[in-house]
Amino acid sequence: MLEKHMIKLKIQYCNDSYMEMLESVSVSQETIVRFIGDSGNFEFIVSQDEKEAIADTIELYNILSES
């Protein structure tokens, strides 16, 4: 029964340019993320709460990377 609710996680590693982009997003005045594809386009504005969550995640990543 538990198998129905299990999710496979794909582990990806962050490189320096990815981390720099996330840091820029976390301190930006306004960030608009745009997805452009064959089936259409979509965009959203990253909220202040989301930026704070990104900053917290970066901080945690840095702490864990030091271990």
Order of alpha helices (4+ residues) and beta strands (2+ residues): alpha-beta-beta-alpha
